[in-house]
Amino acid sequence: MEEFLTDVKTLRANARKNMSKGPVTSAYGADVKRVVEVLNNALATELVCVLRYKRHFYMADGLNAQAAAAEFLEHAAEEAAHADMIAARIQQLGGEPDFNPESLTGRSHTEYDSSSELKAMIREDLVAERVAVSSYTEIITWLGDGDLTTKRMLEEILASEEEHAEEMLDLLSGIK
């Protein structure tokens, strides 16, 4: 039977090397600098989504506004949680999370929206969720098995974004 695991002595010796890199060991299979850059763009995307959903929550008005506003507020909180997860992972990889407001919209995959009409808000949120779904799907595929922890985190976020898209579609179909 062929051995495929590193022997224990070598594992222990390797763990003592470059200890300042924390969880990034010689087994890490991705370009950590590029992963941090991609994650900072994802962080910007989540932060722009928080701002868009918060605005839509406060601007929602009209006959169908109560259900939509509740959904906007819930999504804003979930997007903020995604941002926190991404920022923590960036830091864990030895990078610095970029919260610079001056560059957020330029790095974000989604756009900020200042619509005032409820149907337009929901439509723009649906578009943004679809962008996020496509973006995260591409990033997950790109990561492959090079960074399993980041991949798993992004798969969890992707599932949430797909749910958000479905909820926005349901809201949109309920508005005449």
N, CA, C and O atoms as a DFTB+ gen file, in Angstrom:
704 C
 N C O
     1  1       0.843      -1.178       0.000
     2  2       0.000       0.000       0.000
     3  2       0.893       1.249       0.000
     4  3       1.833       1.357       0.788
     5  1       0.582       2.170      -0.886
     6  2       1.384       3.387      -1.037
     7  2       1.037       4.393       0.062
     8  3      -0.133       4.629       0.362
     9  1       2.078       4.977       0.651
    10  2       1.874       6.004       1.675
    11  2       1.551       7.331       0.985
    12  3       2.227       7.728       0.036
    13  1       0.532       7.995       1.463
    14  2       0.193       9.296       0.885
    15  2       0.228      10.414       1.914
    16  3       0.178      11.589       1.552
    17  1       0.313      10.066       3.179
    18  2       0.387      11.075       4.217
    19  2       1.844      11.320       4.603
    20  3       2.667      10.405       4.608
    21  1       2.136      12.563       4.921
    22  2       3.467      12.912       5.388
    23  2       3.680      12.265       6.753
    24  3       2.765      12.224       7.577
    25  1       4.887      11.763       6.989
    26  2       5.141      11.131       8.281
    27  2       5.041      12.180       9.397
    28  3       5.225      13.375       9.166
    29  1       4.750      11.706      10.596
    30  2       4.477      12.571      11.737
    31  2       5.660      13.476      12.064
    32  3       5.462      14.652      12.371
    33  1       6.862      12.966      12.005
    34  2       8.045      13.789      12.315
    35  2       8.147      14.960      11.346
    36  3       8.426      16.089      11.751
    37  1       7.923      14.688      10.076
    38  2       7.995      15.756       9.072
    39  2       6.866      16.764       9.276
    40  3       7.091      17.969       9.168
    41  1       5.663      16.288       9.567
    42  2       4.542      17.197       9.842
    43  2       4.877      18.139      10.994
    44  3       4.643      19.345      10.916
    45  1       5.422      17.574      12.050
    46  2       5.762      18.379      13.225
    47  2       6.865      19.378      12.915
    48  3       6.804      20.532      13.340
    49  1       7.867      18.937      12.179
    50  2       8.976      19.833      11.817
    51  2       8.473      20.963      10.921
    52  3       8.847      22.121      11.105
    53  1       7.621      20.621       9.950
    54  2       7.078      21.641       9.049
    55  2       6.202      22.640       9.792
    56  3       6.180      23.823       9.452
    57  1       5.484      22.170      10.804
    58  2       4.617      23.058      11.583
    59  2       5.419      24.113      12.334
    60  3       4.926      25.211      12.593
    61  1       6.645      23.779      12.679
    62  2       7.500      24.724      13.407
    63  2       8.136      25.760      12.488
    64  3       8.584      26.811      12.948
    65  1       8.175      25.469      11.206
    66  2       8.732      26.422      10.234
    67  2       7.701      27.512       9.944
    68  3       6.505      27.227       9.883
    69  1       8.136      28.719       9.769
    70  2       7.273      29.841       9.379
    71  2       6.023      29.951      10.247
    72  3       4.918      30.139       9.738
    73  1       6.206      29.832      11.548
    74  2       5.058      29.872      12.457
    75  2       4.305      31.195      12.384
    76  3       3.118      31.243      12.709
    77  1       4.957      32.248      11.973
    78  2       4.301      33.554      11.886
    79  2       3.222      33.586      10.803
    80  3       2.437      34.533      10.748
    81  1       3.172      32.576       9.948
    82  2       2.165      32.521       8.887
    83  2       0.853      31.902       9.364
    84  3      -0.091      31.752       8.588
    85  1       0.804      31.547      10.640
    86  2      -0.438      31.007      11.203
    87  2      -0.923      29.774      10.466
    88  3      -0.208      28.775      10.388
    89  1      -2.142      29.833       9.920
    90  2      -2.710      28.654       9.282
    91  2      -2.174      28.378       7.877
    92  3      -2.458      27.323       7.309
    93  1      -1.408      29.304       7.312
    94  2      -0.897      29.121       5.950
    95  2       0.381      28.288       6.019
    96  3       1.458      28.784       6.351
    97  1       0.224      27.018       5.696
    98  2       1.340      26.083       5.748
    99  2       1.801      25.746       4.339
   100  3       1.260      26.261       3.361
   101  1       2.799      24.884       4.241
   102  2       3.287      24.465       2.924
   103  2       2.218      23.669       2.166
   104  3       2.321      23.506       0.951
   105  1       1.199      23.175       2.866
   106  2       0.111      22.439       2.219
   107  2      -0.912      23.379       1.565
   108  3      -1.754      22.934       0.785
   109  1      -0.838      24.681       1.884
   110  2      -1.767      25.653       1.298
   111  2      -1.478      25.716      -0.199
   112  3      -0.337      25.941      -0.600
   113  1      -2.491      25.521      -1.016
   114  2      -2.254      25.371      -2.444
   115  2      -2.634      26.541      -3.318
   116  3      -2.660      26.408      -4.541
   117  1      -2.928      27.675      -2.732
   118  2      -3.342      28.838      -3.522
   119  2      -2.316      29.958      -3.366
   120  3      -1.428      29.892      -2.516
   121  1      -2.453      30.976      -4.195
   122  2      -1.621      32.178      -4.112
   123  2      -2.262      33.079      -3.051
   124  3      -3.238      33.775      -3.329
   125  1      -1.714      33.061      -1.850
   126  2      -2.344      33.739      -0.723
   127  2      -2.541      35.233      -0.995
   128  3      -3.561      35.801      -0.605
   129  1      -1.587      35.866      -1.649
   130  2      -1.713      37.301      -1.947
   131  2      -2.904      37.554      -2.873
   132  3      -3.663      38.501      -2.664
   133  1      -3.068      36.722      -3.879
   134  2      -4.187      36.865      -4.821
   135  2      -5.515      36.541      -4.135
   136  3      -6.523      37.200      -4.390
   137  1      -5.517      35.531      -3.268
   138  2      -6.742      35.183      -2.538
   139  2      -7.178      36.359      -1.665
   140  3      -8.365      36.681      -1.614
   141  1      -6.245      36.994      -0.990
   142  2      -6.566      38.158      -0.154
   143  2      -7.134      39.285      -1.020
   144  3      -8.095      39.943      -0.623
   145  1      -6.559      39.508      -2.177
   146  2      -7.057      40.546      -3.093
   147  2      -8.491      40.237      -3.536
   148  3      -9.352      41.117      -3.521
   149  1      -8.740      39.006      -3.922
   150  2     -10.080      38.595      -4.347
   151  2     -11.066      38.726      -3.181
   152  3     -12.194      39.185      -3.361
   153  1     -10.631      38.319      -1.993
   154  2     -11.505      38.429      -0.823
   155  2     -11.790      39.883      -0.456
   156  3     -12.884      40.194       0.015
   157  1     -10.831      40.771      -0.661
   158  2     -11.093      42.185      -0.388
   159  2     -12.130      42.749      -1.358
   160  3     -12.908      43.628      -0.986
   161  1     -12.150      42.258      -2.587
   162  2     -13.203      42.671      -3.526
   163  2     -14.556      42.111      -3.094
   164  3     -15.579      42.786      -3.200
   165  1     -14.551      40.868      -2.605
   166  2     -15.789      40.278      -2.082
   167  2     -16.262      41.047      -0.847
   168  3     -17.462      41.245      -0.659
   169  1     -15.327      41.475      -0.014
   170  2     -15.660      42.279       1.159
   171  2     -16.335      43.584       0.728
   172  3     -17.348      43.984       1.302
   173  1     -15.775      44.233      -0.272
   174  2     -16.373      45.472      -0.788
   175  2     -17.785      45.205      -1.313
   176  3     -18.694      46.007      -1.099
   177  1     -17.960      44.086      -1.992
   178  2     -19.274      43.714      -2.519
   179  2     -20.288      43.581      -1.393
   180  3     -21.398      44.107      -1.483
   181  1     -19.908      42.883      -0.341
   182  2     -20.826      42.691       0.789
   183  2     -21.152      44.017       1.470
   184  3     -22.300      44.254       1.847
   185  1     -20.157      44.878       1.628
   186  2     -20.396      46.166       2.289
   187  2     -21.317      47.059       1.461
   188  3     -22.174      47.746       2.017
   189  1     -21.149      47.056       0.147
   190  2     -22.039      47.830      -0.725
   191  2     -23.456      47.259      -0.635
   192  3     -24.430      48.012      -0.653
   193  1     -23.576      45.937      -0.538
   194  2     -24.896      45.320      -0.387
   195  2     -25.555      45.741       0.924
   196  3     -26.755      46.015       0.958
   197  1     -24.780      45.792       1.995
   198  2     -25.324      46.250       3.277
   199  2     -25.883      47.662       3.120
   200  3     -27.005      47.946       3.541
   201  1     -25.101      48.535       2.515
   202  2     -25.533      49.930       2.355
   203  2     -26.768      50.034       1.473
   204  3     -27.679      50.807       1.771
   205  1     -26.807      49.261       0.388
   206  2     -27.960      49.302      -0.517
   207  2     -29.209      48.802       0.205
   208  3     -30.261      49.438       0.133
   209  1     -29.103      47.676       0.897
   210  2     -30.264      47.129       1.606
   211  2     -30.724      48.059       2.728
   212  3     -31.926      48.209       2.951
   213  1     -29.786      48.680       3.432
   214  2     -30.162      49.613       4.495
   215  2     -30.934      50.797       3.907
   216  3     -31.953      51.212       4.458
   217  1     -30.448      51.336       2.792
   218  2     -31.153      52.450       2.157
   219  2     -32.549      52.019       1.743
   220  3     -33.525      52.731       1.977
   221  1     -32.635      50.856       1.130
   222  2     -33.939      50.374       0.676
   223  2     -34.883      50.137       1.855
   224  3     -36.085      50.374       1.739
   225  1     -34.354      49.676       2.979
   226  2     -35.175      49.495       4.174
   227  2     -35.806      50.826       4.589
   228  3     -37.005      50.897       4.854
   229  1     -34.996      51.861       4.642
   230  2     -35.500      53.166       5.088
   231  2     -36.354      53.864       4.046
   232  3     -37.185      54.705       4.388
   233  1     -36.160      53.526       2.782
   234  2     -36.908      54.187       1.708
   235  2     -38.169      53.429       1.303
   236  3     -39.015      53.983       0.602
   237  1     -38.309      52.189       1.724
   238  2     -39.473      51.379       1.325
   239  2     -40.759      52.046       1.798
   240  3     -40.925      52.354       2.978
   241  1     -41.662      52.259       0.845
   242  2     -42.903      52.963       1.138
   243  2     -43.972      52.444       0.184
   244  3     -43.687      52.108      -0.966
   245  1     -45.188      52.384       0.670
   246  2     -46.286      51.977      -0.190
   247  2     -47.001      50.752       0.339
   248  3     -46.717      50.261       1.431
   249  1     -47.943      50.270      -0.468
   250  2     -48.836      49.190      -0.086
   251  2     -48.091      47.905       0.284
   252  3     -48.423      47.274       1.287
   253  1     -47.112      47.516      -0.489
   254  2     -46.373      46.269      -0.263
   255  2     -45.069      46.482       0.492
   256  3     -44.235      45.578       0.548
   257  1     -44.883      47.641       1.062
   258  2     -43.580      48.015       1.608
   259  2     -43.202      47.268       2.882
   260  3     -42.019      47.018       3.114
   261  1     -44.168      46.910       3.705
   262  2     -43.828      46.319       4.997
   263  2     -43.071      44.999       4.847
   264  3     -42.049      44.800       5.504
   265  1     -43.549      44.111       4.009
   266  2     -42.873      42.820       3.802
   267  2     -41.507      43.027       3.160
   268  3     -40.527      42.389       3.546
   269  1     -41.450      43.913       2.188
   270  2     -40.174      44.185       1.504
   271  2     -39.178      44.805       2.472
   272  3     -38.013      44.406       2.498
   273  1     -39.614      45.767       3.262
   274  2     -38.722      46.428       4.213
   275  2     -38.149      45.424       5.207
   276  3     -36.962      45.477       5.531
   277  1     -38.978      44.521       5.686
   278  2     -38.495      43.493       6.622
   279  2     -37.431      42.624       5.949
   280  3     -36.425      42.276       6.568
   281  1     -37.654      42.281       4.696
   282  2     -36.686      41.469       3.945
   283  2     -35.394      42.257       3.734
   284  3     -34.305      41.702       3.878
   285  1     -35.499      43.535       3.399
   286  2     -34.311      44.377       3.205
   287  2     -33.471      44.421       4.477
   288  3     -32.248      44.290       4.422
   289  1     -34.121      44.603       5.615
   290  2     -33.404      44.692       6.882
   291  2     -32.720      43.363       7.220
   292  3     -31.573      43.347       7.669
   293  1     -33.418      42.267       7.005
   294  2     -32.838      40.943       7.259
   295  2     -31.636      40.701       6.352
   296  3     -30.607      40.198       6.804
   297  1     -31.761      41.054       5.089
   298  2     -30.657      40.863       4.142
   299  2     -29.463      41.743       4.494
   300  3     -28.317      41.316       4.356
   301  1     -29.721      42.964       4.945
   302  2     -28.623      43.853       5.347
   303  2     -27.816      43.209       6.470
   304  3     -26.586      43.248       6.455
   305  1     -28.498      42.627       7.428
   306  2     -27.813      41.977       8.555
   307  2     -27.021      40.756       8.076
   308  3     -25.901      40.523       8.531
   309  1     -27.595      39.990       7.172
   310  2     -26.902      38.803       6.659
   311  2     -25.687      39.182       5.819
   312  3     -24.651      38.522       5.890
   313  1     -25.811      40.239       5.028
   314  2     -24.675      40.705       4.224
   315  2     -23.566      41.218       5.145
   316  3     -22.385      41.018       4.861
   317  1     -23.936      41.877       6.242
   318  2     -22.938      42.338       7.219
   319  2     -22.218      41.143       7.840
   320  3     -21.009      41.192       8.063
   321  1     -22.953      40.080       8.117
   322  2     -22.324      38.862       8.657
   323  2     -21.365      38.254       7.634
   324  3     -20.295      37.768       8.001
   325  1     -21.740      38.279       6.358
   326  2     -20.839      37.789       5.303
   327  2     -19.560      38.629       5.291
   328  3     -18.457      38.091       5.197
   329  1     -19.717      39.936       5.387
   330  2     -18.551      40.834       5.388
   331  2     -17.632      40.505       6.561
   332  3     -16.410      40.486       6.408
   333  1     -18.207      40.250       7.713
   334  2     -17.404      39.899       8.886
   335  2     -16.643      38.600       8.666
   336  3     -15.467      38.500       9.017
   337  1     -17.306      37.608       8.088
   338  2     -16.639      36.330       7.810
   339  2     -15.463      36.524       6.857
   340  3     -14.382      35.975       7.068
   341  1     -15.685      37.303       5.820
   342  2     -14.641      37.531       4.818
   343  2     -13.481      38.313       5.422
   344  3     -12.318      37.976       5.200
   345  1     -13.795      39.360       6.188
   346  2     -12.735      40.160       6.816
   347  2     -11.902      39.303       7.765
   348  3     -10.678      39.425       7.799
   349  1     -12.556      38.444       8.528
   350  2     -11.828      37.564       9.448
   351  2     -10.916      36.607       8.686
   352  3      -9.794      36.340       9.117
   353  1     -11.392      36.095       7.561
   354  2     -10.569      35.169       6.769
   355  2      -9.372      35.903       6.156
   356  3      -8.272      35.353       6.108
   357  1      -9.573      37.124       5.694
   358  2      -8.463      37.912       5.148
   359  2      -7.378      38.071       6.209
   360  3      -6.194      37.867       5.940
   361  1      -7.796      38.434       7.404
   362  2      -6.848      38.619       8.501
   363  2      -6.160      37.297       8.839
   364  3      -4.956      37.274       9.097
   365  1      -6.906      36.212       8.838
   366  2      -6.354      34.892       9.144
   367  2      -5.277      34.497       8.129
   368  3      -4.308      33.817       8.468
   369  1      -5.462      34.929       6.891
   370  2      -4.486      34.626       5.839
   371  2      -3.289      35.578       5.858
   372  3      -2.393      35.475       5.020
   373  1      -3.279      36.502       6.816
   374  2      -2.163      37.426       6.934
   375  2      -2.348      38.722       6.176
   376  3      -1.421      39.527       6.077
   377  1      -3.550      38.931       5.637
   378  2      -3.831      40.157       4.897
   379  2      -4.517      41.189       5.771
   380  3      -4.731      40.977       6.964
   381  1      -4.852      42.293       5.161
   382  2      -5.555      43.367       5.851
   383  2      -6.886      43.619       5.161
   384  3      -6.912      43.944       3.974
   385  1      -7.995      43.475       5.885
   386  2      -9.296      43.765       5.288
   387  2      -9.369      45.240       4.891
   388  3      -9.011      46.120       5.673
   389  1      -9.834      45.498       3.676
   390  2      -9.897      46.861       3.147
   391  2     -11.320      47.401       3.272
   392  3     -12.208      47.046       2.495
   393  1     -11.516      48.263       4.264
   394  2     -12.813      48.894       4.501
   395  2     -12.841      50.334       3.988
   396  3     -13.750      51.087       4.337
   397  1     -11.878      50.728       3.181
   398  2     -11.767      52.106       2.720
   399  2     -13.017      52.519       1.947
   400  3     -13.280      51.980       0.872
   401  1     -13.798      53.475       2.483
   402  2     -15.027      53.885       1.811
   403  2     -14.798      54.518       0.440
   404  3     -15.677      54.473      -0.420
   405  1     -13.628      55.103       0.238
   406  2     -13.345      55.752      -1.042
   407  2     -13.240      54.758      -2.194
   408  3     -13.477      55.124      -3.346
   409  1     -12.890      53.512      -1.904
   410  2     -12.711      52.545      -2.979
   411  2     -13.756      51.433      -2.992
   412  3     -13.703      50.547      -3.845
   413  1     -14.695      51.469      -2.064
   414  2     -15.675      50.384      -1.966
   415  2     -16.438      50.140      -3.263
   416  3     -16.456      49.015      -3.763
   417  1     -17.061      51.162      -3.808
   418  2     -17.896      50.945      -4.989
   419  2     -17.065      50.557      -6.219
   420  3     -17.562      49.868      -7.110
   421  1     -15.825      50.989      -6.267
   422  2     -14.964      50.607      -7.390
   423  2     -14.512      49.159      -7.323
   424  3     -14.244      48.547      -8.357
   425  1     -14.424      48.598      -6.112
   426  2     -13.993      47.209      -5.936
   427  2     -15.166      46.245      -5.874
   428  3     -14.988      45.045      -6.080
   429  1     -16.347      46.743      -5.596
   430  2     -17.525      45.898      -5.435
   431  2     -17.981      45.320      -6.769
   432  3     -17.941      45.995      -7.798
   433  1     -18.412      44.073      -6.739
   434  2     -18.972      43.456      -7.948
   435  2     -20.391      43.953      -8.190
   436  3     -20.855      43.974      -9.330
   437  1     -21.081      44.352      -7.130
   438  2     -22.443      44.861      -7.269
   439  2     -22.432      46.383      -7.224
   440  3     -21.448      47.007      -6.824
   441  1     -23.545      46.960      -7.641
   442  2     -23.660      48.415      -7.663
   443  2     -24.528      48.894      -6.502
   444  3     -25.406      48.181      -6.017
   445  1     -24.255      50.111      -6.077
   446  2     -25.114      50.768      -5.109
   447  2     -26.329      51.268      -5.867
   448  3     -26.218      51.616      -7.042
   449  1     -27.486      51.312      -5.222
   450  2     -28.706      51.754      -5.904
   451  2     -29.428      52.770      -5.041
   452  3     -29.592      52.579      -3.836
   453  1     -29.852      53.840      -5.666
   454  2     -30.579      54.869      -4.919
   455  2     -32.007      55.029      -5.432
   456  3     -32.567      56.124      -5.390
   457  1     -32.592      53.939      -5.914
   458  2     -33.995      53.978      -6.353
   459  2     -34.893      54.386      -5.198
   460  3     -34.591      54.122      -4.034
   461  1     -35.988      55.025      -5.532
   462  2     -36.962      55.430      -4.526
   463  2     -38.256      54.637      -4.645
   464  3     -39.050      54.603      -3.705
   465  1     -38.473      54.009      -5.770
   466  2     -39.706      53.254      -6.023
   467  2     -39.473      51.798      -5.630
   468  3     -38.464      51.206      -6.012
   469  1     -40.397      51.223      -4.873
   470  2     -40.232      49.904      -4.282
   471  2     -39.888      48.817      -5.304
   472  3     -38.967      48.030      -5.088
   473  1     -40.613      48.775      -6.394
   474  2     -40.375      47.735      -7.402
   475  2     -38.960      47.858      -7.980
   476  3     -38.295      46.850      -8.216
   477  1     -38.510      49.071      -8.202
   478  2     -37.150      49.294      -8.721
   479  2     -36.101      48.847      -7.706
   480  3     -35.073      48.279      -8.074
   481  1     -36.366      49.106      -6.429
   482  2     -35.434      48.664      -5.380
   483  2     -35.301      47.145      -5.387
   484  3     -34.194      46.607      -5.375
   485  1     -36.428      46.470      -5.407
   486  2     -36.418      45.002      -5.388
   487  2     -35.712      44.469      -6.631
   488  3     -34.917      43.533      -6.544
   489  1     -35.998      45.055      -7.766
   490  2     -35.366      44.630      -9.024
   491  2     -33.850      44.776      -8.932
   492  3     -33.114      43.868      -9.315
   493  1     -33.385      45.913      -8.426
   494  2     -31.945      46.136      -8.301
   495  2     -31.303      45.203      -7.281
   496  3     -30.162      44.777      -7.459
   497  1     -32.032      44.885      -6.212
   498  2     -31.515      43.925      -5.242
   499  2     -31.432      42.527      -5.848
   500  3     -30.493      41.783      -5.566
   501  1     -32.398      42.172      -6.668
   502  2     -32.360      40.883      -7.355
   503  2     -31.169      40.825      -8.308
   504  3     -30.463      39.817      -8.358
   505  1     -30.944      41.890      -9.058
   506  2     -29.790      41.949      -9.960
   507  2     -28.496      41.789      -9.158
   508  3     -27.613      41.024      -9.546
   509  1     -28.388      42.507      -8.044
   510  2     -27.180      42.439      -7.217
   511  2     -26.966      41.026      -6.679
   512  3     -25.836      40.538      -6.656
   513  1     -28.027      40.374      -6.253
   514  2     -27.894      39.000      -5.751
   515  2     -27.450      38.055      -6.861
   516  3     -26.652      37.147      -6.627
   517  1     -27.963      38.269      -8.059
   518  2     -27.556      37.423      -9.191
   519  2     -26.083      37.654      -9.546
   520  3     -25.375      36.719      -9.920
   521  1     -25.635      38.890      -9.427
   522  2     -24.214      39.189      -9.639
   523  2     -23.379      38.470      -8.582
   524  3     -22.363      37.852      -8.903
   525  1     -23.804      38.550      -7.331
   526  2     -23.081      37.898      -6.236
   527  2     -23.025      36.388      -6.445
   528  3     -21.983      35.771      -6.225
   529  1     -24.132      35.791      -6.867
   530  2     -24.158      34.347      -7.116
   531  2     -23.143      33.984      -8.193
   532  3     -22.368      33.042      -8.030
   533  1     -23.150      34.726      -9.282
   534  2     -22.191      34.452     -10.368
   535  2     -20.758      34.653      -9.901
   536  3     -19.886      33.831     -10.184
   537  1     -20.518      35.734      -9.194
   538  2     -19.176      36.060      -8.720
   539  2     -18.639      34.995      -7.773
   540  3     -17.517      34.518      -7.943
   541  1     -19.437      34.622      -6.777
   542  2     -18.981      33.622      -5.815
   543  2     -18.791      32.258      -6.477
   544  3     -17.877      31.516      -6.120
   545  1     -19.645      31.931      -7.429
   546  2     -19.486      30.666      -8.151
   547  2     -18.144      30.641      -8.877
   548  3     -17.436      29.635      -8.841
   549  1     -17.795      31.739      -9.532
   550  2     -16.501      31.827     -10.228
   551  2     -15.331      31.728      -9.254
   552  3     -14.360      31.020      -9.522
   553  1     -15.415      32.426      -8.138
   554  2     -14.324      32.412      -7.160
   555  2     -14.142      31.008      -6.589
   556  3     -13.014      30.535      -6.448
   557  1     -15.237      30.349      -6.263
   558  2     -15.177      28.992      -5.714
   559  2     -14.526      28.042      -6.718
   560  3     -13.687      27.222      -6.345
   561  1     -14.907      28.151      -7.975
   562  2     -14.311      27.317      -9.022
   563  2     -12.826      27.622      -9.159
   564  3     -12.009      26.710      -9.283
   565  1     -12.477      28.906      -9.136
   566  2     -11.075      29.331      -9.254
   567  2     -10.243      28.790      -8.102
   568  3      -9.117      28.338      -8.309
   569  1     -10.785      28.832      -6.889
   570  2     -10.047      28.332      -5.725
   571  2      -9.792      26.829      -5.812
   572  3      -8.742      26.342      -5.392
   573  1     -10.751      26.110      -6.355
   574  2     -10.613      24.661      -6.430
   575  2     -10.297      24.084      -5.068
   576  3     -10.982      24.372      -4.087
   577  1      -9.253      23.263      -5.010
   578  2      -8.845      22.669      -3.739
   579  2      -7.647      23.398      -3.141
   580  3      -7.028      22.896      -2.203
   581  1      -7.313      24.564      -3.664
   582  2      -6.149      25.302      -3.190
   583  2      -6.316      25.916      -1.810
   584  3      -5.339      26.084      -1.081
   585  1      -7.545      26.251      -1.451
   586  2      -7.827      26.847      -0.139
   587  2      -9.215      26.370       0.270
   588  3     -10.219      27.037       0.024
   589  1      -9.245      25.215       0.893
   590  2     -10.523      24.577       1.228
   591  2     -11.333      25.361       2.251
   592  3     -12.562      25.358       2.192
   593  1     -10.667      26.032       3.187
   594  2     -11.383      26.796       4.209
   595  2     -12.097      27.990       3.587
   596  3     -13.270      28.231       3.872
   597  1     -11.399      28.732       2.744
   598  2     -12.027      29.867       2.062
   599  2     -13.131      29.376       1.142
   600  3     -14.197      29.987       1.068
   601  1     -12.888      28.295       0.455
   602  2     -13.895      27.726      -0.449
   603  2     -15.166      27.372       0.314
   604  3     -16.268      27.703      -0.125
   605  1     -15.019      26.702       1.455
   606  2     -16.182      26.326       2.272
   607  2     -16.935      27.565       2.758
   608  3     -18.166      27.594       2.732
   609  1     -16.209      28.574       3.196
   610  2     -16.833      29.810       3.658
   611  2     -17.629      30.448       2.517
   612  3     -18.768      30.872       2.713
   613  1     -17.035      30.512       1.339
   614  2     -17.709      31.132       0.196
   615  2     -18.899      30.300      -0.276
   616  3     -19.887      30.854      -0.759
   617  1     -18.817      28.984      -0.143
   618  2     -19.966      28.140      -0.492
   619  2     -21.138      28.441       0.439
   620  3     -22.290      28.460       0.004
   621  1     -20.849      28.672       1.703
   622  2     -21.894      29.031       2.665
   623  2     -22.510      30.389       2.292
   624  3     -23.730      30.550       2.315
   625  1     -21.670      31.342       1.956
   626  2     -22.165      32.665       1.550
   627  2     -22.968      32.547       0.259
   628  3     -24.016      33.179       0.123
   629  1     -22.490      31.746      -0.689
   630  2     -23.192      31.541      -1.959
   631  2     -24.608      31.020      -1.718
   632  3     -25.560      31.505      -2.328
   633  1     -24.747      30.044      -0.841
   634  2     -26.079      29.494      -0.544
   635  2     -27.006      30.590      -0.013
   636  3     -28.187      30.627      -0.360
   637  1     -26.483      31.464       0.812
   638  2     -27.269      32.573       1.352
   639  2     -27.664      33.549       0.242
   640  3     -28.798      34.026       0.203
   641  1     -26.726      33.841      -0.654
   642  2     -27.008      34.774      -1.757
   643  2     -28.073      34.189      -2.698
   644  3     -28.920      34.920      -3.210
   645  1     -28.025      32.881      -2.920
   646  2     -29.053      32.245      -3.753
   647  2     -30.428      32.359      -3.092
   648  3     -31.432      32.592      -3.765
   649  1     -30.460      32.194      -1.783
   650  2     -31.707      32.349      -1.041
   651  2     -32.210      33.790      -1.139
   652  3     -33.407      34.021      -1.316
   653  1     -31.299      34.754      -1.025
   654  2     -31.687      36.164      -1.164
   655  2     -32.296      36.429      -2.534
   656  3     -33.305      37.125      -2.643
   657  1     -31.687      35.879      -3.578
   658  2     -32.199      36.085      -4.935
   659  2     -33.613      35.518      -5.052
   660  3     -34.495      36.144      -5.640
   661  1     -33.816      34.342      -4.493
   662  2     -35.142      33.730      -4.530
   663  2     -36.161      34.595      -3.795
   664  3     -37.285      34.769      -4.267
   665  1     -35.773      35.134      -2.649
   666  2     -36.681      35.978      -1.876
   667  2     -36.997      37.284      -2.614
   668  3     -38.133      37.757      -2.571
   669  1     -36.010      37.862      -3.283
   670  2     -36.270      39.083      -4.049
   671  2     -37.194      38.784      -5.224
   672  3     -38.068      39.587      -5.550
   673  1     -37.001      37.627      -5.860
   674  2     -37.877      37.238      -6.967
   675  2     -39.304      37.064      -6.467
   676  3     -40.249      37.498      -7.126
   677  1     -39.469      36.434      -5.309
   678  2     -40.808      36.266      -4.727
   679  2     -41.462      37.623      -4.442
   680  3     -42.644      37.823      -4.724
   681  1     -40.682      38.549      -3.882
   682  2     -41.218      39.893      -3.611
   683  2     -41.605      40.587      -4.911
   684  3     -42.668      41.200      -5.008
   685  1     -40.745      40.486      -5.891
   686  2     -40.994      41.144      -7.180
   687  2     -42.255      40.593      -7.836
   688  3     -43.033      41.356      -8.408
   689  1     -42.464      39.307      -7.765
   690  2     -43.643      38.714      -8.399
   691  2     -44.924      39.080      -7.653
   692  3     -46.016      38.981      -8.213
   693  1     -44.800      39.501      -6.400
   694  2     -45.964      39.907      -5.627
   695  2     -46.372      41.348      -5.803
   696  3     -47.388      41.783      -5.262
   697  1     -45.576      42.102      -6.566
   698  2     -45.861      43.526      -6.772
   699  2     -46.385      43.742      -8.180
   700  3     -45.787      43.282      -9.153
   701  1     -47.473      44.425      -8.279
   702  2     -48.080      44.717      -9.591
   703  2     -47.388      45.862     -10.251
   704  3     -47.758      46.251     -11.359
